[in-house]
Amino acid sequence: MTMRPMFLRRVTGNVPRRVDAVRSDQKHTLDPGATAVVIGGGIAGVTAALTLAERGMAVTLLERGNRLGGRLTTWPVRLSDGTSQVVEHGFHGFFRQYYNLRNVLRRIDPELGFLRPLGRYPVNSRQWPEEDFAGLFGMPPANLLALLVRSPSLRLRELRRMDSKAALPMLTYARTETYRDFDAISAAAYLDGLGLPPRARAMLFDVFAHSFFNLEAEMSAAEMIMQFHFFFLRNPEGLEMDAPDSDYETAIWSPLSERLAALGVDVLLGSPVDRLEPGWKVSVVGGARISAEHVVLAVDPAAARDIVAASPDVTRTSPPFAERIAALRTAPPYAVDRIWLDGDVAAHRAPFTSISGEATLDSVTLYHRAEREAGQWAARTGGSVLELHAYAAPRHVDADTLARRMRAELNAIWPETRDLVVLDSEHRVGHDAPAFGLGSDATRPAVRTDLDGLYLAGDWVRMPFPCALMERAAASGLVAANAILEQHGVRPAPVLSVPPLGFLAKRRG
């Protein structure tokens, strides 16, 4: 991972900073006897379990699936040639401002040697020439100036017709004010109000907004402004991203499982939770009941709704909490189509490409150019391994139909794929991404709840500082673990964030 010179990062204020508080009277480890149950074995749950166990807490980690990983979980697929490949729910970019997630991954590789730069980050369209997000200097105003100079979608004469006053909130992000003013407005309406040139809207802003698994017309403008702040405006790393050089099971989940075992965490796979009882007792489907002083609920929004709805003692104890959980919604489904082809795509294609303007297809990943195992298969067969991804697919459409649509759209954008034969495929539709609907921030539950001993974690939880996607999951897991450690007078684990205020936001206090 390359980092910008520290003096430049400090001049602009764009340095990762701790957002947790440390007191001199706090201990480094827990006294014996403290217990916690973490429900959910994705990034959020594993982060919480690791952090607590490292401080000496006895932790039980419950995961309903047969593998850890959540939305990053993996499974093997047997190909028609008799070989096996590991696949997952879809490609994830490990952006370099994912400070907390990267610190979790440093538990298994202090140098993060398994992450490799993806290089170019282009946007393809049938209508306009390619754009490229990579290589932008990662600090405002230099990054904005570089984008203006380099991007053919942002011509000066067209930008003069933009509403600069409407664009200002992207540079003045502040948690309270931004969500107060823009959470009830859709991202689509906000972008409409900017008066962007059609090409810039399609190639830059629509692609960016759509990549959060929400439709622009249904997504909070405040959430989109926060994402723009987090990913582009207030970090020194820009939009550079990396990816594991092996499949997620080999690179991440097997080593993390070994780390959990070494810390004494009791990992129970295939253990879906039925209900919770304040006190705390966690009932697992099948009859087991686990008692603990603390519980971290780190599952997807739909699973959280189901568990709380099936927990009458919880809903009676705190109706407001139950109402907040019941208000959680999932985003439109996402679709993933992994295909093994009998030939390769053009040599100039980047390992990851965003797609603009298509009804279904949002991105294409060339796994054989990013992942060791897929690359070995491609070298042996002369083929290629692609993943087609729709971030917010049409509802109530089956996986086969969505896969056919994405392949047809790919053929139109990349003509060389028309003559390639699909040898094998693995496609699915997922329904577990969180929705960030209009006005949802007001009811979204935070990490701390009003039920003593119960905490929440996940990429859907309301966070007090800018973060998104995998980083939001990791950060919330850390915050939940630190809240528990605080109850025992133990020093928190570091929680890092990009600067919380926009480049032009008013500084208070």
C-alpha positions, 0 to 999 in steps of 0.5 A, a space after each residue: 500500500 502506497 501512502 501520500 507524503 505525511 507532510 502533505 496529508 497534514 497540511 490538508 488535514 486529510 489524515 486518518 484520526 482516532 475517534 475513540 477516547 482513551 483514559 489513563 485509568 483504563 486496564 489493558 485486559 479484562 478480569 477473568 469471567 467476562 462473557 459475550 455472544 456475537 451473533 453473525 460471522 461476517 466482517 462486523 461480527 468477526 471484528 467484534 469477536 477478535 477485539 473482545 477476545 484479544 482483551 481476554 473476554 470469553 467469546 462465543 461466535 454464532 454463525 447461521 451458515 456453514 462458513 464465516 464471511 457473511 456477504 464475503 463468504 465463499 463456497 466451492 464450485 465443481 467445473 465441467 472439467 472436473 476441477 474446483 473453484 472457490 466463489 463468493 457473493 461478488 467482488 469487493 474493492 478493498 479501498 485504501 481508506 478502509 483503515 479499520 478493516 485493514 487493521 483487522 486484516 493485519 491480524 493475519 498479515 501485518 504487511 497486508 502482502 495478500 492485497 494487490 493493487 488493481 491499477 486502472 479503475 475505468 468506467 465503460 459505456 456504449 454512449 461515451 468514451 472510457 473514463 478512469 478514476 485511478 491516479 487522482 491526487 487524493 487531497 482536495 482541492 488537488 483531486 478536484 482540479 485533477 478530475 476537472 483537467 483530466 475528465 472529458 466529461 467535465 468541460 468548462 463551458 458546460 460546468 458553468 451552467 451547473 448550480 454551484 450552490 447546489 454542489 456546495 454541500 458535497 464540500 461542506 459535509 457535517 454529520 448533523 447538518 447534512 443529514 438534517 438537510 438532505 436525508 429526506 431528499 433522494 440522491 436522484 433529486 439532488 443530482 438532478 438539481 446540480 444541473 450536471 452535463 448528461 455525460 458527467 452525470 452518467 459516467 461519474 456521479 450515476 456510477 458512483 451513487 449506484 455502487 452502494 447497492 441502492 437505487 438513486 431514486 430510493 437512496 438518501 441524498 445525505 448518505 450519497 453526500 457522505 459516501 462522496 466525502 468518505 471515498 473521494 474528498 477527505 482521504 489521501 488515498 483517493 479511489 485507489 483500491 486493492 484486492 486479495 491475490 487469492 480467493 477470500 477463503 484462502 486469503 482471509 477467512 481461513 487465517 481469521 478462523 485460525 486466529 479466532 481459535 488461537 484466542 479461544 473463541 468458540 465458533 459455532 457454525 450452522 447455528 442460526 439464532 431463534 430469539 434473545 432474552 434480556 439477561 442475556 440468553 441467546 436461543 439457537 434454533 434446535 434448542 441450545 441456550 447460551 448465557 452471556 453478559 453482553 450480546 453483539 447482534 451483527 447480522 444483516 437487516 432482515 435477520 436482525 428484524 426476524 430475531 428481534 420480532 421473535 424476542 417478545 421479552 426484548 420488544 416488551 422491554 424496549 418498544 422504541 428499540 423494536 420499532 427501530 429494528 422493524 423499520 430496517 429495510 434491505 436494498 433491491 437485490 444484487 445479482 452476480 454471474 461468475 462465468 468461465 469462458 473458452 477464450 480471453 477478453 481484450 488485453 487492454 481490459 482492466 481487472 475491474 471496470 464499472 459500467 454506465 448506462 445499462 439496465 442491469 450490468 454495473 461492473 465486470 471483474 476479470 478474476 483471472 487477472 486478479 486472483 491466483 486460482 482463477 489465473 491458474 485455470 485460465 493459463 491451463 485452459 486458455 480461457 478467462 474467468 469473469 464476474 458480472 455484477 448488478 448492484 441494484 437489480 430489478 426486483 422479482 426477476 430470477 437469477 437465470 434471467 438476470 444473468 442472460 441480461 448481463 451477458 447480453 449487455 456485456 456483449 454490446 459493450 465488449 464486442 470480443 465477448 460475443 464469440 466466447 463460449 461460456 463453459 461454466 457459470 455460477 449465478 445467484 441473486 442476493 437480498 441482504 444489502 442494507 437500504 438507505 432510504 429517504 428519512 431513514 437516518 432518523 430511525 436507524 439504530 446505532 451501535 449502542 442500544 437502550 437495552 443494557 448489554 445489547 449492541 449492534 454491528 453491521 454495514 447498516 448501523 447508524 455511525 457517528 463518523 464517515 464510513 461505508 460498505 466493508 469499512 462500516 461493518 468493521 468500524 461498527 464491530 470495533 465500536 461495539 467491542 469498545 462499548 463493552 470494554 468500556 463497561 469493564 474499564 478496559 482500554 479500547 482498540 483504536 478506531 480510525 476515520 477520515 476527517 469528519 468535516 468537509 473541506 469547506 465545512 465550518 469548524 466549530 469549537 
